[in-house]
Amino acid sequence: MTGYEALLNEVVFSVWSTMFDMEAVPTDPQAGPAPDLASSIAFTGASRGRVTLHCPTASAEVFAAALLGEAPLEDADLLDTLGELTNMVAGNLAGVLPQPCLIGLPEAVPAGTEPAADLSAGFLAGGSFFIIDLDLDEMQVDS
């Protein structure tokens, strides 16, 4: 699990640094406010699993304003931003997992309804809290 955790930390750091010029600092996933928004993407192929990004609305607003360059934002903008960030994280992970590894489309999911993931990592970036879950239970790596 520590290998996946290090990989996830590296991917998240790279995405937030590139997209927002923000340092994503790992933190306890229970340390921040309760997430009320979530986006998820499934992996298929030789590697199967799911990546889910959870965050409070306030964090989604910060990321959406930085990504879209405008405010105020509508709910659709927040969900689109979460979907794009989830897609970037999943795409970077898919590039280093056993191939072929294909990612699906991001989908908004009700926060707090997902089953517990094997790896749940919390982050702070620009003072905004978010969680990335990597579901390893569904991940099957073919030899």
Phi and psi restraints in degrees (value plus and minus 20) as a CYANA .aco file:
   2 THR   PHI     -83.9   -43.9
   2 THR   PSI     -50.8   -10.8
   3 GLY   PHI     -84.6   -44.6
   3 GLY   PSI     -63.1   -23.1
   4 TYR   PHI     -87.0   -47.0
   4 TYR   PSI     -57.2   -17.2
   5 GLU   PHI     -84.6   -44.6
   5 GLU   PSI     -63.4   -23.4
   6 ALA   PHI     -84.0   -44.0
   6 ALA   PSI     -61.3   -21.3
   7 LEU   PHI     -83.5   -43.5
   7 LEU   PSI     -65.7   -25.7
   8 LEU   PHI     -81.7   -41.7
   8 LEU   PSI     -64.2   -24.2
   9 ASN   PHI     -79.2   -39.2
   9 ASN   PSI     -63.1   -23.1
  10 GLU   PHI     -83.7   -43.7
  10 GLU   PSI     -64.2   -24.2
  11 VAL   PHI     -84.7   -44.7
  11 VAL   PSI     -66.7   -26.7
  12 VAL   PHI     -83.0   -43.0
  12 VAL   PSI     -63.9   -23.9
  13 PHE   PHI     -77.4   -37.4
  13 PHE   PSI     -64.9   -24.9
  14 SER   PHI     -84.4   -44.4
  14 SER   PSI     -65.8   -25.8
  15 VAL   PHI     -84.4   -44.4
  15 VAL   PSI     -68.4   -28.4
  16 TRP   PHI     -89.2   -49.2
  16 TRP   PSI     -54.3   -14.3
  17 SER   PHI     -85.8   -45.8
  17 SER   PSI     -65.3   -25.3
  18 THR   PHI     -89.6   -49.6
  18 THR   PSI     -66.0   -26.0
  19 MET   PHI     -99.5   -59.5
  19 MET   PSI     -55.1   -15.1
  20 PHE   PHI    -144.6  -104.6
  20 PHE   PSI     -24.0    16.0
  21 ASP   PHI      34.8    74.8
  21 ASP   PSI      19.5    59.5
  22 MET   PHI    -138.7   -98.7
  22 MET   PSI     122.4   162.4
  23 GLU   PHI    -107.3   -67.3
  23 GLU   PSI     101.3   141.3
  24 ALA   PHI    -109.0   -69.0
  24 ALA   PSI      90.9   130.9
  25 VAL   PHI    -121.4   -81.4
  25 VAL   PSI     104.5   144.5
  26 PRO   PHI     -80.4   -40.4
  26 PRO   PSI     121.7   161.7
  27 THR   PHI    -168.2  -128.2
  27 THR   PSI     149.2   189.2
  28 ASP   PHI     -82.7   -42.7
  28 ASP   PSI     107.5   147.5
  29 PRO   PHI     -84.3   -44.3
  29 PRO   PSI     -35.3     4.7
  30 GLN   PHI    -113.3   -73.3
  30 GLN   PSI     -22.3    17.7
  31 ALA   PHI    -100.0   -60.0
  31 ALA   PSI     -42.4    -2.4
  32 GLY   PHI    -121.9   -81.9
  32 GLY   PSI    -197.3  -157.3
  33 PRO   PHI     -85.5   -45.5
  33 PRO   PSI     134.2   174.2
  34 ALA   PHI     -84.4   -44.4
  34 ALA   PSI     109.0   149.0
  35 PRO   PHI     -88.4   -48.4
  35 PRO   PSI     123.2   163.2
  36 ASP   PHI    -144.8  -104.8
  36 ASP   PSI     -16.8    23.2
  37 LEU   PHI    -150.3  -110.3
  37 LEU   PSI     127.0   167.0
  38 ALA   PHI    -173.8  -133.8
  38 ALA   PSI     129.5   169.5
  39 SER   PHI    -155.7  -115.7
  39 SER   PSI     123.4   163.4
  40 SER   PHI    -157.5  -117.5
  40 SER   PSI     127.8   167.8
  41 ILE   PHI    -157.1  -117.1
  41 ILE   PSI     116.2   156.2
  42 ALA   PHI    -115.6   -75.6
  42 ALA   PSI     128.6   168.6
  43 PHE   PHI    -119.7   -79.7
  43 PHE   PSI     125.2   165.2
  44 THR   PHI    -156.5  -116.5
  44 THR   PSI     146.6   186.6
  45 GLY   PHI      86.3   126.3
  45 GLY   PSI    -165.7  -125.7
  46 ALA   PHI     -83.8   -43.8
  46 ALA   PSI     -48.6    -8.6
  47 SER   PHI    -133.7   -93.7
  47 SER   PSI     108.1   148.1
  48 ARG   PHI    -147.6  -107.6
  48 ARG   PSI     118.8   158.8
  49 GLY   PHI     154.7   194.7
  49 GLY   PSI    -180.1  -140.1
  50 ARG   PHI    -171.7  -131.7
  50 ARG   PSI     119.1   159.1
  51 VAL   PHI    -135.0   -95.0
  51 VAL   PSI     111.5   151.5
  52 THR   PHI    -150.2  -110.2
  52 THR   PSI     111.2   151.2
  53 LEU   PHI    -124.3   -84.3
  53 LEU   PSI     105.1   145.1
  54 HIS   PHI    -138.8   -98.8
  54 HIS   PSI     121.3   161.3
  55 CYS   PHI    -181.2  -141.2
  55 CYS   PSI     138.3   178.3
  56 PRO   PHI     -90.7   -50.7
  56 PRO   PSI     136.9   176.9
  57 THR   PHI     -74.9   -34.9
  57 THR   PSI     -60.2   -20.2
  58 ALA   PHI     -79.5   -39.5
  58 ALA   PSI     -59.1   -19.1
  59 SER   PHI     -88.8   -48.8
  59 SER   PSI     -63.1   -23.1
  60 ALA   PHI     -80.3   -40.3
  60 ALA   PSI     -56.7   -16.7
  61 GLU   PHI     -84.3   -44.3
  61 GLU   PSI     -61.3   -21.3
  62 VAL   PHI     -83.1   -43.1
  62 VAL   PSI     -67.8   -27.8
  63 PHE   PHI     -86.4   -46.4
  63 PHE   PSI     -61.3   -21.3
  64 ALA   PHI     -85.7   -45.7
  64 ALA   PSI     -63.3   -23.3
  65 ALA   PHI     -82.9   -42.9
  65 ALA   PSI     -59.5   -19.5
  66 ALA   PHI     -88.6   -48.6
  66 ALA   PSI     -58.9   -18.9
  67 LEU   PHI     -95.8   -55.8
  67 LEU   PSI     -61.8   -21.8
  68 LEU   PHI    -112.7   -72.7
  68 LEU   PSI     -35.8     4.2
  69 GLY   PHI      51.6    91.6
  69 GLY   PSI       6.0    46.0
  70 GLU   PHI    -173.2  -133.2
  70 GLU   PSI     142.0   182.0
  71 ALA   PHI    -177.1  -137.1
  71 ALA   PSI     133.6   173.6
  72 PRO   PHI     -93.9   -53.9
  72 PRO   PSI     142.1   182.1
  73 LEU   PHI    -139.0   -99.0
  73 LEU   PSI     130.7   170.7
  74 GLU   PHI    -112.5   -72.5
  74 GLU   PSI     144.1   184.1
  75 ASP   PHI     -75.5   -35.5
  75 ASP   PSI     -58.3   -18.3
  76 ALA   PHI     -81.7   -41.7
  76 ALA   PSI     -56.4   -16.4
  77 ASP   PHI     -83.8   -43.8
  77 ASP   PSI     -60.5   -20.5
  78 LEU   PHI     -84.8   -44.8
  78 LEU   PSI     -65.4   -25.4
  79 LEU   PHI     -87.5   -47.5
  79 LEU   PSI     -57.9   -17.9
  80 ASP   PHI     -82.4   -42.4
  80 ASP   PSI     -61.7   -21.7
  81 THR   PHI     -84.3   -44.3
  81 THR   PSI     -66.0   -26.0
  82 LEU   PHI     -81.1   -41.1
  82 LEU   PSI     -61.1   -21.1
  83 GLY   PHI     -81.6   -41.6
  83 GLY   PSI     -62.6   -22.6
  84 GLU   PHI     -85.7   -45.7
  84 GLU   PSI     -62.3   -22.3
  85 LEU   PHI     -85.4   -45.4
  85 LEU   PSI     -61.4   -21.4
  86 THR   PHI     -82.2   -42.2
  86 THR   PSI     -60.7   -20.7
  87 ASN   PHI     -81.8   -41.8
  87 ASN   PSI     -62.2   -22.2
  88 MET   PHI     -85.2   -45.2
  88 MET   PSI     -64.0   -24.0
  89 VAL   PHI     -84.4   -44.4
  89 VAL   PSI     -67.8   -27.8
  90 ALA   PHI     -82.4   -42.4
  90 ALA   PSI     -61.6   -21.6
  91 GLY   PHI     -83.0   -43.0
  91 GLY   PSI     -60.9   -20.9
  92 ASN   PHI     -87.2   -47.2
  92 ASN   PSI     -59.8   -19.8
  93 LEU   PHI     -86.2   -46.2
  93 LEU   PSI     -62.4   -22.4
  94 ALA   PHI     -80.5   -40.5
  94 ALA   PSI     -50.1   -10.1
  95 GLY   PHI     -88.8   -48.8
  95 GLY   PSI     -38.6     1.4
  96 VAL   PHI    -135.0   -95.0
  96 VAL   PSI     -21.0    19.0
  97 LEU   PHI    -108.2   -68.2
  97 LEU   PSI     142.3   182.3
  98 PRO   PHI     -73.4   -33.4
  98 PRO   PSI     118.1   158.1
  99 GLN   PHI    -119.7   -79.7
  99 GLN   PSI     133.4   173.4
 100 PRO   PHI     -95.6   -55.6
 100 PRO   PSI     124.1   164.1
 101 CYS   PHI    -155.1  -115.1
 101 CYS   PSI      89.8   129.8
 102 LEU   PHI    -128.1   -88.1
 102 LEU   PSI     126.6   166.6
 103 ILE   PHI    -130.6   -90.6
 103 ILE   PSI     127.5   167.5
 104 GLY   PHI    -105.2   -65.2
 104 GLY   PSI    -184.1  -144.1
 105 LEU   PHI    -110.8   -70.8
 105 LEU   PSI     127.1   167.1
 106 PRO   PHI     -87.3   -47.3
 106 PRO   PSI     124.4   164.4
 107 GLU   PHI    -154.7  -114.7
 107 GLU   PSI     118.1   158.1
 108 ALA   PHI     -91.6   -51.6
 108 ALA   PSI     114.5   154.5
 109 VAL   PHI    -148.1  -108.1
 109 VAL   PSI     126.0   166.0
 110 PRO   PHI     -82.1   -42.1
 110 PRO   PSI     104.2   144.2
 111 ALA   PHI     -81.1   -41.1
 111 ALA   PSI     117.5   157.5
 112 GLY   PHI      66.7   106.7
 112 GLY   PSI     -18.8    21.2
 113 THR   PHI    -122.6   -82.6
 113 THR   PSI     -28.2    11.8
 114 GLU   PHI     -96.2   -56.2
 114 GLU   PSI     128.8   168.8
 115 PRO   PHI     -85.4   -45.4
 115 PRO   PSI     136.3   176.3
 116 ALA   PHI     -78.6   -38.6
 116 ALA   PSI     114.5   154.5
 117 ALA   PHI    -109.2   -69.2
 117 ALA   PSI     138.0   178.0
 118 ASP   PHI     -89.6   -49.6
 118 ASP   PSI     -52.1   -12.1
 119 LEU   PHI    -150.9  -110.9
 119 LEU   PSI     100.6   140.6
 120 SER   PHI    -145.2  -105.2
 120 SER   PSI      97.9   137.9
 121 ALA   PHI    -141.2  -101.2
 121 ALA   PSI     106.7   146.7
 122 GLY   PHI    -114.6   -74.6
 122 GLY   PSI     131.4   171.4
 123 PHE   PHI    -164.0  -124.0
 123 PHE   PSI     132.8   172.8
 124 LEU   PHI    -140.9  -100.9
 124 LEU   PSI     109.7   149.7
 125 ALA   PHI    -159.1  -119.1
 125 ALA   PSI     100.1   140.1
 126 GLY   PHI      39.2    79.2
 126 GLY   PSI      11.6    51.6
 127 GLY   PHI      59.4    99.4
 127 GLY   PSI     -17.3    22.7
 128 SER   PHI    -125.2   -85.2
 128 SER   PSI     113.0   153.0
 129 PHE   PHI    -114.2   -74.2
 129 PHE   PSI     120.8   160.8
 130 PHE   PHI    -174.8  -134.8
 130 PHE   PSI     142.9   182.9
 131 ILE   PHI    -147.8  -107.8
 131 ILE   PSI     118.9   158.9
 132 ILE   PHI    -137.9   -97.9
 132 ILE   PSI     105.2   145.2
 133 ASP   PHI    -124.3   -84.3
 133 ASP   PSI     118.1   158.1
 134 LEU   PHI    -139.9   -99.9
 134 LEU   PSI      95.1   135.1
 135 ASP   PHI    -108.3   -68.3
 135 ASP   PSI      86.3   126.3
 136 LEU   PHI    -111.6   -71.6
 136 LEU   PSI     -34.8     5.2
 137 ASP   PHI     -80.8   -40.8
 137 ASP   PSI     -56.3   -16.3
 138 GLU   PHI    -107.4   -67.4
 138 GLU   PSI     -28.1    11.9
 139 MET   PHI    -103.1   -63.1
 139 MET   PSI      99.6   139.6
 140 GLN   PHI    -136.4   -96.4
 140 GLN   PSI     102.6   142.6
 141 VAL   PHI    -126.1   -86.1
 141 VAL   PSI      94.3   134.3
 142 ASP   PHI     -96.6   -56.6
 142 ASP   PSI     124.1   164.1
